[in-house]
């Protein structure tokens, strides 16, 4: 346990928090008894249990981002997935560079050479 930034407020290691939170999730375990046995306040164990259940006590090394492989094909051989019934038909990709971004009910098609300031304004207007 490392000393905290203020007197009386220790910084507990993540592994210690994770171990107590996992123990508090087991059936029949008294959080009060568990916290007393480990010398911490029961409210802290309840907080750590909430964080544990939400996945907030995972190590960053364990929660790495996984990259997916990308295969580029010629535009003429590109297969366009079938559109959902409510969506409008899409045209196949052309030789020019373009990206299609879907925000809930809005579709933004960005072609090469678009003004970055205009694009920023469009995205900001689509925020909830």
N, CA, C and O atoms as a GROMACS GRO file, in nm:
protein
  512
    1UNK      N    1   0.084  -0.118   0.000
    1UNK     CA    2   0.000   0.000   0.000
    1UNK      C    3   0.089   0.124   0.000
    1UNK      O    4   0.181   0.136   0.081
    2UNK      N    5   0.059   0.216  -0.093
    2UNK     CA    6   0.136   0.339  -0.103
    2UNK      C    7   0.067   0.448  -0.022
    2UNK      O    8  -0.056   0.448  -0.012
    3UNK      N    9   0.142   0.539   0.034
    3UNK     CA   10   0.078   0.649   0.106
    3UNK      C   11  -0.001   0.735   0.010
    3UNK      O   12   0.037   0.750  -0.106
    4UNK      N   13  -0.111   0.791   0.057
    4UNK     CA   14  -0.197   0.873  -0.027
    4UNK      C   15  -0.145   1.014  -0.041
    4UNK      O   16  -0.040   1.050   0.012
    5UNK      N   17  -0.222   1.093  -0.113
    5UNK     CA   18  -0.183   1.231  -0.134
    5UNK      C   19  -0.219   1.319  -0.015
    5UNK      O   20  -0.168   1.430  -0.002
    6UNK      N   21  -0.306   1.269   0.073
    6UNK     CA   22  -0.338   1.341   0.196
    6UNK      C   23  -0.326   1.243   0.312
    6UNK      O   24  -0.337   1.122   0.295
    7UNK      N   25  -0.303   1.298   0.427
    7UNK     CA   26  -0.287   1.213   0.545
    7UNK      C   27  -0.416   1.135   0.570
    7UNK      O   28  -0.526   1.192   0.570
    8UNK      N   29  -0.402   1.004   0.593
    8UNK     CA   30  -0.518   0.921   0.622
    8UNK      C   31  -0.588   0.865   0.500
    8UNK      O   32  -0.690   0.797   0.515
    9UNK      N   33  -0.537   0.890   0.378
    9UNK     CA   34  -0.600   0.842   0.256
    9UNK      C   35  -0.502   0.757   0.177
    9UNK      O   36  -0.433   0.808   0.089
   10UNK      N   37  -0.496   0.629   0.207
   10UNK     CA   38  -0.400   0.543   0.136
   10UNK      C   39  -0.446   0.512  -0.006
   10UNK      O   40  -0.566   0.515  -0.037
   11UNK      N   41  -0.351   0.483  -0.092
   11UNK     CA   42  -0.378   0.438  -0.229
   11UNK      C   43  -0.355   0.288  -0.231
   11UNK      O   44  -0.241   0.243  -0.223
   12UNK      N   45  -0.462   0.212  -0.243
   12UNK     CA   46  -0.451   0.068  -0.243
   12UNK      C   47  -0.414   0.018  -0.383
   12UNK      O   48  -0.461   0.074  -0.482
   13UNK      N   49  -0.331  -0.085  -0.392
   13UNK     CA   50  -0.295  -0.140  -0.523
   13UNK      C   51  -0.419  -0.198  -0.594
   13UNK      O   52  -0.512  -0.246  -0.529
   14UNK      N   53  -0.418  -0.193  -0.725
   14UNK     CA   54  -0.531  -0.241  -0.804
   14UNK      C   55  -0.556  -0.389  -0.778
   14UNK      O   56  -0.671  -0.433  -0.771
   15UNK      N   57  -0.451  -0.466  -0.763
   15UNK     CA   58  -0.467  -0.610  -0.738
   15UNK      C   59  -0.538  -0.634  -0.605
   15UNK      O   60  -0.620  -0.726  -0.595
   16UNK      N   61  -0.509  -0.554  -0.503
   16UNK     CA   62  -0.576  -0.565  -0.373
   16UNK      C   63  -0.724  -0.532  -0.387
   16UNK      O   64  -0.809  -0.603  -0.334
   17UNK      N   65  -0.754  -0.424  -0.459
   17UNK     CA   66  -0.893  -0.385  -0.482
   17UNK      C   67  -0.967  -0.494  -0.558
   17UNK      O   68  -1.080  -0.530  -0.524
   18UNK      N   69  -0.903  -0.547  -0.662
   18UNK     CA   70  -0.965  -0.651  -0.745
   18UNK      C   71  -0.993  -0.777  -0.662
   18UNK      O   72  -1.099  -0.838  -0.675
   19UNK      N   73  -0.897  -0.815  -0.577
   19UNK     CA   74  -0.914  -0.936  -0.495
   19UNK      C   75  -1.030  -0.920  -0.397
   19UNK      O   76  -1.111  -1.011  -0.383
   20UNK      N   77  -1.038  -0.805  -0.330
   20UNK     CA   78  -1.149  -0.782  -0.236
   20UNK      C   79  -1.282  -0.770  -0.309
   20UNK      O   80  -1.384  -0.820  -0.261
   21UNK      N   81  -1.283  -0.703  -0.424
   21UNK     CA   82  -1.407  -0.687  -0.499
   21UNK      C   83  -1.458  -0.822  -0.548
   21UNK      O   84  -1.579  -0.848  -0.544
   22UNK      N   85  -1.368  -0.908  -0.595
   22UNK     CA   86  -1.409  -1.041  -0.641
   22UNK      C   87  -1.463  -1.123  -0.523
   22UNK      O   88  -1.562  -1.195  -0.538
   23UNK      N   89  -1.400  -1.111  -0.408
   23UNK     CA   90  -1.448  -1.182  -0.290
   23UNK      C   91  -1.585  -1.130  -0.247
   23UNK      O   92  -1.669  -1.208  -0.202
   24UNK      N   93  -1.608  -1.000  -0.260
   24UNK     CA   94  -1.736  -0.940  -0.222
   24UNK      C   95  -1.848  -0.981  -0.317
   24UNK      O   96  -1.965  -0.972  -0.280
   25UNK      N   97  -1.814  -1.025  -0.437
   25UNK     CA   98  -1.915  -1.069  -0.534
   25UNK      C   99  -1.961  -1.212  -0.510
   25UNK      O  100  -2.063  -1.254  -0.564
   26UNK      N  101  -1.887  -1.286  -0.429
   26UNK     CA  102  -1.925  -1.425  -0.404
   26UNK      C  103  -2.050  -1.431  -0.317
   26UNK      O  104  -2.073  -1.345  -0.231
   27UNK      N  105  -2.131  -1.535  -0.340
   27UNK     CA  106  -2.257  -1.552  -0.266
   27UNK      C  107  -2.228  -1.578  -0.119
   27UNK      O  108  -2.137  -1.653  -0.084
   28UNK      N  109  -2.307  -1.515  -0.033
   28UNK     CA  110  -2.296  -1.539   0.110
   28UNK      C  111  -2.185  -1.465   0.181
   28UNK      O  112  -2.167  -1.484   0.301
   29UNK      N  113  -2.110  -1.382   0.111
   29UNK     CA  114  -2.000  -1.309   0.173
   29UNK      C  115  -2.052  -1.179   0.232
   29UNK      O  116  -2.124  -1.104   0.165
   30UNK      N  117  -2.017  -1.152   0.356
   30UNK     CA  118  -2.053  -1.027   0.421
   30UNK      C  119  -1.947  -0.922   0.389
   30UNK      O  120  -1.830  -0.938   0.426
   31UNK      N  121  -1.987  -0.817   0.320
   31UNK     CA  122  -1.893  -0.711   0.284
   31UNK      C  123  -1.838  -0.645   0.410
   31UNK      O  124  -1.721  -0.606   0.414
   32UNK      N  125  -1.919  -0.633   0.510
   32UNK     CA  126  -1.875  -0.573   0.636
   32UNK      C  127  -1.764  -0.655   0.700
   32UNK      O  128  -1.662  -0.600   0.742
   33UNK      N  129  -1.783  -0.787   0.708
   33UNK     CA  130  -1.681  -0.874   0.768
   33UNK      C  131  -1.555  -0.878   0.682
   33UNK      O  132  -1.444  -0.878   0.734
   34UNK      N  133  -1.573  -0.880   0.550
   34UNK     CA  134  -1.459  -0.882   0.459
   34UNK      C  135  -1.376  -0.754   0.475
   34UNK      O  136  -1.253  -0.760   0.479
   35UNK      N  137  -1.443  -0.641   0.483
   35UNK     CA  138  -1.370  -0.514   0.496
   35UNK      C  139  -1.300  -0.505   0.631
   35UNK      O  140  -1.187  -0.456   0.639
   36UNK      N  141  -1.365  -0.550   0.737
   36UNK     CA  142  -1.302  -0.546   0.870
   36UNK      C  143  -1.180  -0.638   0.874
   36UNK      O  144  -1.079  -0.604   0.935
   37UNK      N  145  -1.189  -0.754   0.810
   37UNK     CA  146  -1.078  -0.849   0.811
   37UNK      C  147  -0.957  -0.794   0.734
   37UNK      O  148  -0.844  -0.834   0.760
   38UNK      N  149  -0.982  -0.703   0.640
   38UNK     CA  150  -0.873  -0.648   0.559
   38UNK      C  151  -0.838  -0.505   0.596
   38UNK      O  152  -0.753  -0.443   0.532
   39UNK      N  153  -0.903  -0.452   0.700
   39UNK     CA  154  -0.867  -0.320   0.751
   39UNK      C  155  -0.906  -0.204   0.661
   39UNK      O  156  -0.838  -0.101   0.658
   40UNK      N  157  -1.016  -0.219   0.587
   40UNK     CA  158  -1.063  -0.109   0.502
   40UNK      C  159  -1.209  -0.080   0.534
   40UNK      O  160  -1.277  -0.163   0.594
   41UNK      N  161  -1.255   0.036   0.495
   41UNK     CA  162  -1.393   0.077   0.518
   41UNK      C  163  -1.485  -0.002   0.424
   41UNK      O  164  -1.450  -0.026   0.308
   42UNK      N  165  -1.601  -0.042   0.474
   42UNK     CA  166  -1.696  -0.120   0.393
   42UNK      C  167  -1.742  -0.042   0.270
   42UNK      O  168  -1.767  -0.101   0.165
   43UNK      N  169  -1.753   0.090   0.282
   43UNK     CA  170  -1.794   0.171   0.166
   43UNK      C  171  -1.693   0.161   0.052
   43UNK      O  172  -1.730   0.164  -0.065
   44UNK      N  173  -1.565   0.148   0.088
   44UNK     CA  174  -1.463   0.132  -0.016
   44UNK      C  175  -1.481   0.000  -0.089
   44UNK      O  176  -1.468  -0.006  -0.211
   45UNK      N  177  -1.511  -0.106  -0.015
   45UNK     CA  178  -1.530  -0.237  -0.077
   45UNK      C  179  -1.653  -0.235  -0.167
   45UNK      O  180  -1.650  -0.292  -0.276
   46UNK      N  181  -1.760  -0.169  -0.125
   46UNK     CA  182  -1.878  -0.156  -0.211
   46UNK      C  183  -1.844  -0.081  -0.340
   46UNK      O  184  -1.888  -0.119  -0.449
   47UNK      N  185  -1.765   0.025  -0.326
   47UNK     CA  186  -1.723   0.103  -0.443
   47UNK      C  187  -1.636   0.018  -0.535
   47UNK      O  188  -1.656   0.020  -0.657
   48UNK      N  189  -1.542  -0.056  -0.480
   48UNK     CA  190  -1.455  -0.141  -0.561
   48UNK      C  191  -1.534  -0.252  -0.629
   48UNK      O  192  -1.504  -0.292  -0.741
   49UNK      N  193  -1.637  -0.303  -0.559
   49UNK     CA  194  -1.721  -0.408  -0.619
   49UNK      C  195  -1.797  -0.353  -0.740
   49UNK      O  196  -1.808  -0.420  -0.842
   50UNK      N  197  -1.850  -0.230  -0.727
   50UNK     CA  198  -1.917  -0.166  -0.842
   50UNK      C  199  -1.820  -0.149  -0.958
   50UNK      O  200  -1.854  -0.179  -1.073
   51UNK      N  201  -1.700  -0.101  -0.928
   51UNK     CA  202  -1.598  -0.081  -1.032
   51UNK      C  203  -1.557  -0.215  -1.095
   51UNK      O  204  -1.535  -0.223  -1.215
   52UNK      N  205  -1.546  -0.318  -1.012
   52UNK     CA  206  -1.509  -0.451  -1.060
   52UNK      C  207  -1.614  -0.504  -1.157
   52UNK      O  208  -1.582  -0.557  -1.264
   53UNK      N  209  -1.740  -0.490  -1.118
   53UNK     CA  210  -1.849  -0.537  -1.204
   53UNK      C  211  -1.857  -0.458  -1.334
   53UNK      O  212  -1.898  -0.512  -1.437
   54UNK      N  213  -1.819  -0.333  -1.331
   54UNK     CA  214  -1.820  -0.248  -1.451
   54UNK      C  215  -1.695  -0.266  -1.535
   54UNK      O  216  -1.684  -0.208  -1.643
   55UNK      N  217  -1.599  -0.346  -1.487
   55UNK     CA  218  -1.476  -0.370  -1.561
   55UNK      C  219  -1.374  -0.259  -1.548
   55UNK      O  220  -1.283  -0.249  -1.630
   56UNK      N  221  -1.387  -0.176  -1.446
   56UNK     CA  222  -1.297  -0.062  -1.429
   56UNK      C  223  -1.171  -0.097  -1.350
   56UNK      O  224  -1.080  -0.015  -1.338
   57UNK      N  225  -1.165  -0.217  -1.295
   57UNK     CA  226  -1.046  -0.257  -1.220
   57UNK      C  227  -0.955  -0.347  -1.302
   57UNK      O  228  -0.862  -0.407  -1.248
   58UNK      N  229  -0.980  -0.357  -1.431
   58UNK     CA  230  -0.894  -0.437  -1.518
   58UNK      C  231  -0.766  -0.360  -1.545
   58UNK      O  232  -0.766  -0.238  -1.554
   59UNK      N  233  -0.656  -0.435  -1.558
   59UNK     CA  234  -0.530  -0.372  -1.593
   59UNK      C  235  -0.538  -0.324  -1.737
   59UNK      O  236  -0.602  -0.388  -1.821
   60UNK      N  237  -0.472  -0.213  -1.766
   60UNK     CA  238  -0.469  -0.162  -1.902
   60UNK      C  239  -0.398  -0.260  -1.993
   60UNK      O  240  -0.435  -0.274  -2.110
   61UNK      N  241  -0.297  -0.329  -1.942
   61UNK     CA  242  -0.225  -0.428  -2.023
   61UNK      C  243  -0.317  -0.542  -2.066
   61UNK      O  244  -0.301  -0.597  -2.174
   62UNK      N  245  -0.414  -0.577  -1.979
   62UNK     CA  246  -0.507  -0.684  -2.012
   62UNK      C  247  -0.614  -0.638  -2.109
   62UNK      O  248  -0.667  -0.719  -2.185
   63UNK      N  249  -0.648  -0.511  -2.108
   63UNK     CA  250  -0.755  -0.459  -2.192
   63UNK      C  251  -0.699  -0.390  -2.316
   63UNK      O  252  -0.733  -0.276  -2.345
   64UNK      N  253  -0.614  -0.460  -2.387
   64UNK     CA  254  -0.552  -0.404  -2.506
   64UNK      C  255  -0.650  -0.396  -2.622
   64UNK      O  256  -0.744  -0.476  -2.630
   65UNK      N  257  -0.629  -0.302  -2.709
   65UNK     CA  258  -0.707  -0.290  -2.829
   65UNK      C  259  -0.657  -0.393  -2.929
   65UNK      O  260  -0.537  -0.410  -2.948
   66UNK      N  261  -0.750  -0.460  -2.992
   66UNK     CA  262  -0.714  -0.561  -3.090
   66UNK      C  263  -0.737  -0.503  -3.229
   66UNK      O  264  -0.845  -0.453  -3.259
   67UNK      N  265  -0.635  -0.510  -3.312
   67UNK     CA  266  -0.648  -0.462  -3.449
   67UNK      C  267  -0.694  -0.577  -3.537
   67UNK      O  268  -0.650  -0.691  -3.522
   68UNK      N  269  -0.782  -0.544  -3.629
   68UNK     CA  270  -0.834  -0.644  -3.721
   68UNK      C  271  -0.762  -0.632  -3.855
   68UNK      O  272  -0.725  -0.521  -3.894
   69UNK      N  273  -0.743  -0.743  -3.925
   69UNK     CA  274  -0.676  -0.735  -4.055
   69UNK      C  275  -0.765  -0.664  -4.157
   69UNK      O  276  -0.888  -0.679  -4.155
   70UNK      N  277  -0.704  -0.589  -4.246
   70UNK     CA  278  -0.775  -0.517  -4.350
   70UNK      C  279  -0.718  -0.562  -4.483
   70UNK      O  280  -0.597  -0.567  -4.502
   71UNK      N  281  -0.807  -0.594  -4.577
   71UNK     CA  282  -0.766  -0.635  -4.710
   71UNK      C  283  -0.824  -0.536  -4.809
   71UNK      O  284  -0.946  -0.516  -4.813
   72UNK      N  285  -0.739  -0.473  -4.890
   72UNK     CA  286  -0.784  -0.379  -4.991
   72UNK      C  287  -0.802  -0.454  -5.122
   72UNK      O  288  -0.719  -0.536  -5.160
   73UNK      N  289  -0.912  -0.425  -5.189
   73UNK     CA  290  -0.940  -0.488  -5.318
   73UNK      C  291  -0.965  -0.380  -5.422
   73UNK      O  292  -0.982  -0.262  -5.388
   74UNK      N  293  -0.968  -0.418  -5.547
   74UNK     CA  294  -0.999  -0.324  -5.654
   74UNK      C  295  -1.144  -0.282  -5.641
   74UNK      O  296  -1.228  -0.360  -5.596
   75UNK      N  297  -1.174  -0.160  -5.680
   75UNK     CA  298  -1.309  -0.107  -5.667
   75UNK      C  299  -1.409  -0.187  -5.751
   75UNK      O  300  -1.524  -0.202  -5.710
   76UNK      N  301  -1.367  -0.239  -5.866
   76UNK     CA  302  -1.459  -0.312  -5.953
   76UNK      C  303  -1.497  -0.447  -5.894
   76UNK      O  304  -1.605  -0.498  -5.925
   77UNK      N  305  -1.413  -0.507  -5.810
   77UNK     CA  306  -1.444  -0.637  -5.752
   77UNK      C  307  -1.500  -0.627  -5.610
   77UNK      O  308  -1.520  -0.729  -5.544
   78UNK      N  309  -1.526  -0.504  -5.564
   78UNK     CA  310  -1.575  -0.485  -5.428
   78UNK      C  311  -1.719  -0.532  -5.417
   78UNK      O  312  -1.802  -0.500  -5.502
   79UNK      N  313  -1.749  -0.606  -5.312
   79UNK     CA  314  -1.884  -0.654  -5.287
   79UNK      C  315  -1.948  -0.558  -5.188
   79UNK      O  316  -1.895  -0.534  -5.080
   80UNK      N  317  -2.063  -0.504  -5.226
   80UNK     CA  318  -2.136  -0.412  -5.139
   80UNK      C  319  -2.240  -0.493  -5.064
   80UNK      O  320  -2.321  -0.560  -5.127
   81UNK      N  321  -2.240  -0.489  -4.929
   81UNK     CA  322  -2.339  -0.567  -4.854
   81UNK      C  323  -2.480  -0.516  -4.882
   81UNK      O  324  -2.500  -0.400  -4.915
   82UNK      N  325  -2.576  -0.605  -4.869
   82UNK     CA  326  -2.715  -0.568  -4.892
   82UNK      C  327  -2.758  -0.465  -4.789
   82UNK      O  328  -2.726  -0.476  -4.671
   83UNK      N  329  -2.831  -0.364  -4.837
   83UNK     CA  330  -2.877  -0.259  -4.748
   83UNK      C  331  -2.996  -0.308  -4.667
   83UNK      O  332  -3.075  -0.389  -4.716
   84UNK      N  333  -3.010  -0.261  -4.542
   84UNK     CA  334  -3.128  -0.297  -4.464
   84UNK      C  335  -3.254  -0.247  -4.534
   84UNK      O  336  -3.247  -0.157  -4.618
   85UNK      N  337  -3.368  -0.304  -4.502
   85UNK     CA  338  -3.493  -0.270  -4.570
   85UNK      C  339  -3.526  -0.122  -4.560
   85UNK      O  340  -3.578  -0.064  -4.656
   86UNK      N  341  -3.497  -0.059  -4.447
   86UNK     CA  342  -3.534   0.081  -4.427
   86UNK      C  343  -3.433   0.176  -4.492
   86UNK      O  344  -3.464   0.294  -4.510
   87UNK      N  345  -3.315   0.128  -4.526
   87UNK     CA  346  -3.211   0.215  -4.581
   87UNK      C  347  -3.227   0.228  -4.732
   87UNK      O  348  -3.287   0.143  -4.797
   88UNK      N  349  -3.173   0.336  -4.785
   88UNK     CA  350  -3.176   0.356  -4.929
   88UNK      C  351  -3.064   0.277  -4.994
   88UNK      O  352  -2.966   0.241  -4.928
   89UNK      N  353  -3.077   0.251  -5.122
   89UNK     CA  354  -2.975   0.174  -5.193
   89UNK      C  355  -2.848   0.257  -5.205
   89UNK      O  356  -2.853   0.378  -5.224
   90UNK      N  357  -2.735   0.189  -5.193
   90UNK     CA  358  -2.606   0.256  -5.202
   90UNK      C  359  -2.542   0.221  -5.336
   90UNK      O  360  -2.561   0.112  -5.389
   91UNK      N  361  -2.468   0.314  -5.388
   91UNK     CA  362  -2.397   0.288  -5.513
   91UNK      C  363  -2.264   0.223  -5.482
   91UNK      O  364  -2.207   0.247  -5.376
   92UNK      N  365  -2.210   0.140  -5.575
   92UNK     CA  366  -2.080   0.079  -5.550
   92UNK      C  367  -1.970   0.184  -5.543
   92UNK      O  368  -1.984   0.294  -5.596
   93UNK      N  369  -1.861   0.149  -5.477
   93UNK     CA  370  -1.749   0.242  -5.460
   93UNK      C  371  -1.687   0.274  -5.595
   93UNK      O  372  -1.680   0.191  -5.685
   94UNK      N  373  -1.641   0.398  -5.607
   94UNK     CA  374  -1.574   0.441  -5.729
   94UNK      C  375  -1.425   0.449  -5.703
   94UNK      O  376  -1.378   0.420  -5.592
   95UNK      N  377  -1.351   0.489  -5.804
   95UNK     CA  378  -1.205   0.496  -5.791
   95UNK      C  379  -1.160   0.608  -5.699
   95UNK      O  380  -1.048   0.602  -5.648
   96UNK      N  381  -1.244   0.710  -5.675
   96UNK     CA  382  -1.203   0.820  -5.587
   96UNK      C  383  -1.210   0.774  -5.441
   96UNK      O  384  -1.284   0.683  -5.407
   97UNK      N  385  -1.132   0.840  -5.357
   97UNK     CA  386  -1.130   0.806  -5.215
   97UNK      C  387  -1.251   0.868  -5.147
   97UNK      O  388  -1.277   0.987  -5.163
   98UNK      N  389  -1.323   0.788  -5.071
   98UNK     CA  390  -1.439   0.836  -4.998
   98UNK      C  391  -1.460   0.750  -4.874
   98UNK      O  392  -1.425   0.632  -4.872
   99UNK      N  393  -1.517   0.812  -4.770
   99UNK     CA  394  -1.550   0.742  -4.647
   99UNK      C  395  -1.694   0.773  -4.615
   99UNK      O  396  -1.738   0.888  -4.627
  100UNK      N  397  -1.769   0.671  -4.573
  100UNK     CA  398  -1.908   0.691  -4.534
  100UNK      C  399  -1.919   0.669  -4.384
  100UNK      O  400  -1.879   0.565  -4.332
  101UNK      N  401  -1.974   0.769  -4.314
  101UNK     CA  402  -1.986   0.765  -4.168
  101UNK      C  403  -2.134   0.775  -4.136
  101UNK      O  404  -2.203   0.866  -4.182
  102UNK      N  405  -2.184   0.681  -4.055
  102UNK     CA  406  -2.326   0.678  -4.021
  102UNK      C  407  -2.341   0.714  -3.874
  102UNK      O  408  -2.286   0.647  -3.786
  103UNK      N  409  -2.417   0.821  -3.847
  103UNK     CA  410  -2.452   0.865  -3.712
  103UNK      C  411  -2.603   0.849  -3.697
  103UNK      O  412  -2.679   0.927  -3.755
  104UNK      N  413  -2.647   0.752  -3.623
  104UNK     CA  414  -2.790   0.727  -3.598
  104UNK      C  415  -2.870   0.742  -3.727
  104UNK      O  416  -2.875   0.649  -3.807
  105UNK      N  417  -2.935   0.858  -3.750
  105UNK     CA  418  -3.020   0.878  -3.868
  105UNK      C  419  -2.950   0.953  -3.979
  105UNK      O  420  -3.010   0.977  -4.084
  106UNK      N  421  -2.826   0.991  -3.962
  106UNK     CA  422  -2.755   1.071  -4.063
  106UNK      C  423  -2.642   0.990  -4.126
  106UNK      O  424  -2.575   0.912  -4.059
  107UNK      N  425  -2.623   1.012  -4.256
  107UNK     CA  426  -2.512   0.949  -4.328
  107UNK      C  427  -2.427   1.062  -4.385
  107UNK      O  428  -2.476   1.148  -4.457
  108UNK      N  429  -2.297   1.060  -4.351
  108UNK     CA  430  -2.205   1.162  -4.400
  108UNK      C  431  -2.105   1.093  -4.492
  108UNK      O  432  -2.034   1.001  -4.450
  109UNK      N  433  -2.100   1.136  -4.615
  109UNK     CA  434  -2.002   1.084  -4.710
  109UNK      C  435  -1.893   1.188  -4.728
  109UNK      O  436  -1.919   1.301  -4.768
  110UNK      N  437  -1.771   1.148  -4.697
  110UNK     CA  438  -1.657   1.239  -4.702
  110UNK      C  439  -1.568   1.197  -4.820
  110UNK      O  440  -1.516   1.086  -4.823
  111UNK      N  441  -1.552   1.288  -4.916
  111UNK     CA  442  -1.469   1.262  -5.032
  111UNK      C  443  -1.334   1.331  -5.014
  111UNK      O  444  -1.320   1.421  -4.931
  112UNK      N  445  -1.238   1.289  -5.091
  112UNK     CA  446  -1.104   1.347  -5.079
  112UNK      C  447  -1.110   1.497  -5.108
  112UNK      O  448  -1.186   1.542  -5.194
  113UNK      N  449  -1.029   1.572  -5.037
  113UNK     CA  450  -1.020   1.715  -5.056
  113UNK      C  451  -1.122   1.796  -4.978
  113UNK      O  452  -1.134   1.917  -4.999
  114UNK      N  453  -1.197   1.732  -4.887
  114UNK     CA  454  -1.298   1.805  -4.810
  114UNK      C  455  -1.229   1.899  -4.711
  114UNK      O  456  -1.122   1.868  -4.659
  115UNK      N  457  -1.291   2.013  -4.687
  115UNK     CA  458  -1.239   2.112  -4.593
  115UNK      C  459  -1.254   2.061  -4.449
  115UNK      O  460  -1.364   2.027  -4.408
  116UNK      N  461  -1.145   2.054  -4.374
  116UNK     CA  462  -1.146   2.000  -4.238
  116UNK      C  463  -1.236   2.082  -4.145
  116UNK      O  464  -1.303   2.025  -4.059
  117UNK      N  465  -1.238   2.214  -4.160
  117UNK     CA  466  -1.322   2.299  -4.075
  117UNK      C  467  -1.470   2.272  -4.100
  117UNK      O  468  -1.549   2.267  -4.006
  118UNK      N  469  -1.507   2.254  -4.226
  118UNK     CA  470  -1.647   2.223  -4.259
  118UNK      C  471  -1.685   2.087  -4.202
  118UNK      O  472  -1.794   2.072  -4.147
  119UNK      N  473  -1.598   1.989  -4.214
  119UNK     CA  474  -1.624   1.856  -4.161
  119UNK      C  475  -1.640   1.860  -4.010
  119UNK      O  476  -1.729   1.793  -3.955
  120UNK      N  477  -1.557   1.936  -3.941
  120UNK     CA  478  -1.567   1.951  -3.796
  120UNK      C  479  -1.702   2.011  -3.757
  120UNK      O  480  -1.764   1.966  -3.662
  121UNK      N  481  -1.746   2.112  -3.832
  121UNK     CA  482  -1.875   2.176  -3.806
  121UNK      C  483  -1.990   2.077  -3.824
  121UNK      O  484  -2.084   2.075  -3.745
  122UNK      N  485  -1.982   1.995  -3.928
  122UNK     CA  486  -2.086   1.895  -3.952
  122UNK      C  487  -2.093   1.795  -3.838
  122UNK      O  488  -2.201   1.765  -3.789
  123UNK      N  489  -1.977   1.744  -3.796
  123UNK     CA  490  -1.975   1.646  -3.687
  123UNK      C  491  -2.026   1.706  -3.556
  123UNK      O  492  -2.097   1.638  -3.481
  124UNK      N  493  -1.990   1.830  -3.529
  124UNK     CA  494  -2.038   1.894  -3.406
  124UNK      C  495  -2.188   1.914  -3.408
  124UNK      O  496  -2.252   1.906  -3.303
  125UNK      N  497  -2.245   1.940  -3.524
  125UNK     CA  498  -2.390   1.958  -3.533
  125UNK      C  499  -2.465   1.826  -3.517
  125UNK      O  500  -2.584   1.827  -3.486
  126UNK      N  501  -2.398   1.713  -3.539
  126UNK     CA  502  -2.463   1.583  -3.526
  126UNK      C  503  -2.456   1.527  -3.384
  126UNK      O  504  -2.519   1.426  -3.355
  127UNK      N  505  -2.382   1.591  -3.297
  127UNK     CA  506  -2.371   1.542  -3.158
  127UNK      C  507  -2.504   1.557  -3.088
  127UNK      O  508  -2.578   1.652  -3.112
  128UNK      N  509  -2.536   1.459  -3.000
  128UNK     CA  510  -2.662   1.468  -2.925
  128UNK      C  511  -2.659   1.578  -2.822
  128UNK      O  512  -2.757   1.599  -2.752
   0.00000   0.00000   0.00000
